[in-house]
Amino acid sequence: MQSRTFEIGDIVSWNSEAGYVTGRIRAIHTIPFMVNGYQHHASSTNPQYEIESLKTRHIAFHKGIALRRVVS
């Protein structure tokens, strides 16, 4: 299954343990990176998106396949 692509500033939603969350993409990672001791796998063909929740301001990291663009 092919990953979706997004840009910084896009509003997206994803399914979390607590239900659907909406957030704004604030960075796009195209190389592997560490966060709190956890290795996130990213590449130019399969990036990880850094997203800030609009409700809680929590930062999450997801690949495009997990995200849906929110149309306002």
GROMACS elastic network, one bead per residue, 0.5 to 0.9 nm:
[ bonds ]
;  ai    aj funct       b0    kb
    1    65     6  0.79767   500
    2    46     6  0.89910   500
    2    64     6  0.88109   500
    2    65     6  0.71773   500
    3    45     6  0.85946   500
    3    46     6  0.67972   500
    3    47     6  0.87991   500
    3    63     6  0.73581   500
    3    64     6  0.51270   500
    3    66     6  0.83731   500
    4    46     6  0.89068   500
    4    63     6  0.82795   500
    4    65     6  0.56688   500
    4    66     6  0.85480   500
    4    67     6  0.76445   500
    4    68     6  0.83849   500
    5    46     6  0.88193   500
    5    47     6  0.84437   500
    5    64     6  0.59921   500
    5    65     6  0.86263   500
    6     9     6  0.86956   500
    6    10     6  0.65754   500
    6    12     6  0.87602   500
    6    25     6  0.80246   500
    6    28     6  0.86336   500
    6    49     6  0.82277   500
    6    64     6  0.73815   500
    6    69     6  0.79941   500
    7    10     6  0.56912   500
    7    25     6  0.70439   500
    7    26     6  0.85964   500
    7    27     6  0.83302   500
    7    28     6  0.77209   500
    7    49     6  0.89516   500
    8    11     6  0.88484   500
    8    24     6  0.76754   500
    8    25     6  0.50222   500
    8    26     6  0.52857   500
    8    27     6  0.59107   500
    8    28     6  0.70838   500
    8    49     6  0.86964   500
    9    24     6  0.56647   500
    9    25     6  0.51809   500
    9    26     6  0.61407   500
    9    27     6  0.85856   500
   10    23     6  0.83608   500
   10    24     6  0.56527   500
   10    25     6  0.55703   500
   10    26     6  0.83868   500
   10    69     6  0.71653   500
   10    70     6  0.79965   500
   11    22     6  0.69731   500
   11    23     6  0.56043   500
   11    25     6  0.65148   500
   11    51     6  0.88549   500
   11    54     6  0.89767   500
   11    68     6  0.85903   500
   11    69     6  0.60595   500
   11    70     6  0.54831   500
   11    71     6  0.77999   500
   11    72     6  0.88201   500
   12    21     6  0.83321   500
   12    22     6  0.56713   500
   12    23     6  0.55561   500
   12    24     6  0.62610   500
   12    25     6  0.73465   500
   12    51     6  0.83373   500
   12    67     6  0.61162   500
   12    68     6  0.53181   500
   12    70     6  0.50613   500
   12    71     6  0.85885   500
   13    20     6  0.64816   500
   13    21     6  0.53407   500
   13    23     6  0.62529   500
   13    24     6  0.87091   500
   13    66     6  0.85105   500
   13    67     6  0.57168   500
   13    68     6  0.53059   500
   13    69     6  0.65040   500
   13    70     6  0.65164   500
   14    19     6  0.82782   500
   14    20     6  0.54858   500
   14    21     6  0.55229   500
   14    22     6  0.67587   500
   14    23     6  0.85921   500
   14    62     6  0.86824   500
   14    66     6  0.60858   500
   14    67     6  0.50906   500
   14    68     6  0.64774   500
   15    18     6  0.78763   500
   15    19     6  0.55509   500
   15    21     6  0.63623   500
   15    66     6  0.76645   500
   15    67     6  0.81979   500
   16    19     6  0.50779   500
   16    20     6  0.57758   500
   16    21     6  0.66500   500
   17    20     6  0.82357   500
   18    21     6  0.81488   500
   21    53     6  0.68659   500
   21    54     6  0.82024   500
   21    55     6  0.82033   500
   22    51     6  0.88881   500
   22    52     6  0.84025   500
   22    53     6  0.58366   500
   22    54     6  0.60313   500
   22    55     6  0.75961   500
   22    70     6  0.79990   500
   23    51     6  0.58050   500
   23    52     6  0.51591   500
   23    55     6  0.78027   500
   23    57     6  0.82570   500
   23    59     6  0.88759   500
   23    60     6  0.89445   500
   24    50     6  0.84648   500
   24    51     6  0.53926   500
   24    52     6  0.54174   500
   24    53     6  0.66383   500
   24    54     6  0.68084   500
   25    28     6  0.76845   500
   25    49     6  0.64685   500
   25    50     6  0.57644   500
   25    52     6  0.65046   500
   26    49     6  0.77377   500
   26    50     6  0.57414   500
   26    51     6  0.56809   500
   26    52     6  0.68159   500
   27    48     6  0.86286   500
   27    49     6  0.60928   500
   27    50     6  0.50275   500
   27    51     6  0.72472   500
   28    47     6  0.65339   500
   28    48     6  0.60415   500
   28    50     6  0.60915   500
   28    51     6  0.89959   500
   29    32     6  0.75094   500
   29    33     6  0.77480   500
   29    42     6  0.62607   500
   29    43     6  0.74117   500
   29    44     6  0.80461   500
   29    47     6  0.55168   500
   29    48     6  0.51787   500
   29    49     6  0.62165   500
   29    50     6  0.74279   500
   30    33     6  0.88298   500
   30    41     6  0.86321   500
   30    42     6  0.51160   500
   30    45     6  0.77171   500
   30    46     6  0.72809   500
   30    48     6  0.67885   500
   30    49     6  0.89441   500
   31    40     6  0.87372   500
   31    41     6  0.71357   500
   31    44     6  0.69743   500
   31    47     6  0.75373   500
   31    48     6  0.86278   500
   32    39     6  0.69388   500
   32    40     6  0.56248   500
   32    43     6  0.68654   500
   32    48     6  0.88391   500
   33    38     6  0.82867   500
   33    39     6  0.58187   500
   33    40     6  0.53351   500
   33    41     6  0.68611   500
   33    42     6  0.75150   500
   34    37     6  0.59603   500
   34    38     6  0.53861   500
   34    40     6  0.59745   500
   34    41     6  0.89030   500
   35    38     6  0.52712   500
   35    39     6  0.66931   500
   35    40     6  0.74093   500
   36    39     6  0.85796   500
   40    48     6  0.77699   500
   40    61     6  0.82867   500
   41    46     6  0.86514   500
   41    47     6  0.80493   500
   41    48     6  0.74012   500
   42    45     6  0.81770   500
   42    46     6  0.58685   500
   42    48     6  0.54248   500
   42    63     6  0.81587   500
   43    47     6  0.50752   500
   43    48     6  0.78150   500
   44    47     6  0.56753   500
   46    63     6  0.70213   500
   46    64     6  0.76546   500
   47    62     6  0.85096   500
   47    63     6  0.61298   500
   47    64     6  0.72799   500
   48    61     6  0.61775   500
   48    62     6  0.53156   500
   48    64     6  0.69946   500
   49    60     6  0.80799   500
   49    61     6  0.54571   500
   49    62     6  0.53111   500
   49    63     6  0.59767   500
   49    64     6  0.70711   500
   50    59     6  0.67824   500
   50    60     6  0.58592   500
   50    62     6  0.68761   500
   51    57     6  0.89706   500
   51    58     6  0.81811   500
   51    59     6  0.55710   500
   51    60     6  0.52105   500
   51    61     6  0.61580   500
   51    62     6  0.78167   500
   52    55     6  0.87283   500
   52    56     6  0.81323   500
   52    57     6  0.53057   500
   52    58     6  0.56199   500
   52    60     6  0.64369   500
   52    61     6  0.89507   500
   53    56     6  0.55205   500
   53    58     6  0.52999   500
   53    59     6  0.63996   500
   53    60     6  0.76078   500
   54    57     6  0.57378   500
   54    58     6  0.82576   500
   55    58     6  0.81742   500
   56    59     6  0.88095   500
   62    65     6  0.80711   500
   62    66     6  0.64309   500
   62    67     6  0.73796   500
   63    66     6  0.58767   500
   63    67     6  0.72232   500
   64    67     6  0.52559   500
   64    68     6  0.80272   500
   65    68     6  0.81476   500
